[in-house]
Amino acid sequence: MASYTLSFIPVTLSTPQIFVSGQNGSSSPSSRIPLPSLLGQKLLLTQPSRRCFVPKHRCSTSASTVLNVPTSQPENGSSDMIPKWSARAIKSLAMGELEARKFKYPNTGTEAILMGILVEGTSTAAKFLRGNGVTLFKVRDEAINLLGKSDMFFFSPEHPPLTEPARKAIDWAIDEKKKSGVDGELTTAYLLLGIWSQKESAGRQILETLGFNEDKAKEVAKSMNEDVNLSFKKQGQ
């Protein structure tokens, strides 16, 4: 099983330096001492400048977000064949994983990805769902009715793995994007129709319960390669 990894660049933060003044009024980085032992000492706090001591060692804090998208088809792991994902599609998957953790589910299923699409909320697919009465709160309620609540003492893993139907839904989305022959990104509409393609999945059953059908799926398919443009600069052109 291959996986696609999408990550953001880590951010490095430097540790501030505290100087203790000596008898001659000068400050030295070698005179730094732990905070608990500063009682009774005269402190001199200096603003950083070009002439200030630059510590050789820095305390690095990595603020990174990593999203793994597994697939059951090995050939999809080739970087030459992987379609580029839109930012909204990536965020929808990430929000779906978060929804699974909120529900304390052991896996991220099609119902969680469906919730993730609605949590992201700005895509064409999300707006179509809301316009047809498929809201986040309704999907959450139906997920509980269908799958039940998790035990209160159970905690989901940090990254709940995808269920088999969820992997197949993503595979379907990738395959359909490649078959389309249309340049551009894999949009959230592909994810929604991927969920719809899995007839026995929880996400499909919830959509059917809330009135989503084949006719509406065909309407979504018309805008599979389009998405909402939030750039005011481009809209004004």
N, C-alpha and C positions, 0 to 999 in steps of 0.2 A: 504494500500500500504506500503510494507516494504522498507527499504533502507539499503544499505551497506555503512559504513563510513570507509574511509581510511585516516589516518592522520599521520603527522610527529611530532616528539618530539619538543616542544617549546624550544627556546634558551634564556637564561637569561643573560642580560648584567648589570654590576654594574655601578653605577654613580661615576665618579671621584670626589675626595675630594679636596677642596682648603683650605689652611691654611693661616691665617693672623698672622704675627709675632708680639709679644707684645714688651713692652719696654725692657724686660730682654732677648730678642732674642729667647725665647722659642715659640713653636707653640702649639696651642690647637685646637681640633676639635670644641670646644664650641664657638670659636671665628669666625666661618664661618659666612659670611654675603652675601647677594645677590650681584650678579655681578654689578647691576646699582649703588650700593653704594660703590664701590671699589675705586673711584676716590680719589687720594691723599694718599691712604694707601700703605704701604710697604708690598709686597706679598712675601711669601716663598712657592715655589712649591716643594713638596717632592715626591720622587719616592716611590711606595709601597714596603714594606718589611714585614717580619714576625712580626716586632715590631710596625708597623704602626697601626693606629686606623682602626678598621674594622667596618664600619657602620652597625647598626642593621637593617636599612631599605634599601632595594635595589630597584632600578627602573627596573622592569621586562619588557622586550620587547619580546613578543611571535611572533616568525616567524614560522607560521604554515600554512600548506596547507591541506585543507579538501575537499574531493571529495565524494559526495553522489551519489550512483547509485540506483535510484528507480526501482522497479519492480512491475508489476501489479499482480503478482502471490504471494500470501502470503506464500506459502510453501517454496519459494526461500529465505525467510528471516531466515530460520533455519541455524545456524552457522555450523551444522554438514553436511549440504547438499550443502553449497556454495562452488563452485570450487575456487581454488586460482587463482587470476588474475596475469598475467605477468606484469612486470613494463611497458612494451611497450603498453599493452592494457590500463592500467590505464592512462598513459600519453596521449594516443590517445583520450580518453574520455575528459580529462582535456583540451587538445588543441582544441577539438571540441567545448567545451563550450566557449572557448576564441574566436574561429572563429565566433560563433553566436553573441557574444558581439561586435565583430568588424563590423559585418554586421548590427548591431542594431536590431537584430531579438528578439522578445519576448520569443522565445523558442529555445531549442537545438534540432534540427531535425536530421533525418538520413543524410541529406546533410552536416550538420555541423560535424557529427561524421566521415563521409567520408573524409572531409577536415582535421580533426584531425589526422586520420591515415596517411595522406600524409605529414602533418606538422611534425609529429614524425619522419617519414621517414626512420627509420633503420630496421623496421620489414620485414619479408619475404613478407607479404601481400603488404606493401607499395612498395617494390622493384618490385613485380610482376605487380602492377598497373602502375608504371612508365615505366616498360619494355614493356607494352602494350598500351602506349600512353595516359594513364589516369594520368595527372599531376595536381598539386595543382592549377595552374593558369587556366587550362581548367575547372576544377570543379568549381572554383569561378565564372568564366564567365557564366557557365551553370546555376549555382544557381541563379545568378542575372536575367538571361533570363527567368528562370522558376518561380521564386518567387518574382522578382522585388526588388527594393531598398526600404529600410525603410525611413520614414520621417526624414529629417535632424534634427528635434527638438525632436525626440524620442530617449530615452536612454534605453538600455536593463537593466534588473535587474542584480544584481551582480552575481547571479547564475541562468541563464535562465533555467527553468524547461524543462524536456524532453517532446517531443511531444508523442502522443500515438504510432505512428509507431516506434519511437526511442525506447520507452520502450519495445515494442514487439520484436524489433530487438535484444535487450539485453537479453530478456527472451529466445528468440530462441537460442542465443549463449550459455546461461547457460544450457538450457535443452540438447542441442546437446553435450556439454562437459560431462554432467552427463551420457547421453546415451552411449557415446563412451566407457566408462569403462577403459579409458587409464589414467594412472597416469600423473601428470604434471599440468602445468598451463593452464589457458584459454588464448589463444594467440589472437593476433590482427586478425588473419585469421578468427576466429569465429565471431568477430565483423563485418568484411567485408561481410561474408556470411549471417550474421544476417540481415544486410542492404539489401542484395540481396533477402532475403526471403520475404520482404515486398513489394509486387508487385505494390502497388499504392503509395508508398512513393517517396518523392523527390529524395532521394539518389539512389533508383533503377532506376528511370527515367534518372537521370544524367549518371549513369553507362551505361545504354543502349544507350544513345545518343553518348557516347564516345567509343562505340564498345565492351563493356563488354557483354558477353553472357553466356549461360548455359555451353558451353564447357570450357570456361575459369574459370567458377565457379567450375567445376569439378577438374580442375588443382589445384586451390587454396585448395580445399578440401583434396587433397593428402598430403598437408603439414600443415594441421590444428593443429597438435600436435607438430610441430617443429617450431623453430625460429632461427634467426641468432645468432650465438654465438660470442660475442665480446670479450671474454676472451682469450688473447694471450697465457696464461699459459695452458689452456685446449687444444687450437688448436695445441700447440707444443707437446702434449703428444701422 
